[in-house]
Amino acid sequence: MSKLTLKERIFIPTYDNIEELSPGEVEFDYDKCNACAICIEACPAGTIIMEDKKPKMKPPGENECIFCGDCMAICPKDAISMKTPYRCTLFFKTIDHGKVKLPRL
């Protein structure tokens, strides 16, 4: 990094700027959910929490959902659906991967 100019150092994007990153979101169908909490254990980002015996996403600012689909894939009652994908803005380009599919299928 020492060989970069001052201008390059200023304009190189970083992944820690929350204004440029928008985490993913999942929806829970509480009519189907049996509160087994498997989704909480499966979430690699640790963004699903149990509140009042119902799973939910952490609040904005704490939500770090990477939209991997592990929670949806492991749910035995099909109570989780993918809502909003992880998005990057400004210097980052989000690649459209098409329809959301379950992981490793």
Buried (B, 14 or more C-beta within 10 A) or exposed (E): EEEEEEEEEEEEEEEEEEEBBBBBBBEBEEEEBEEBBBBBEBBEBEBBBEEEEEBBBBEEEEBBBBBBBBBBBBBEEEBBBBBEBBEBEEEEEEEEEEEBEEEEE
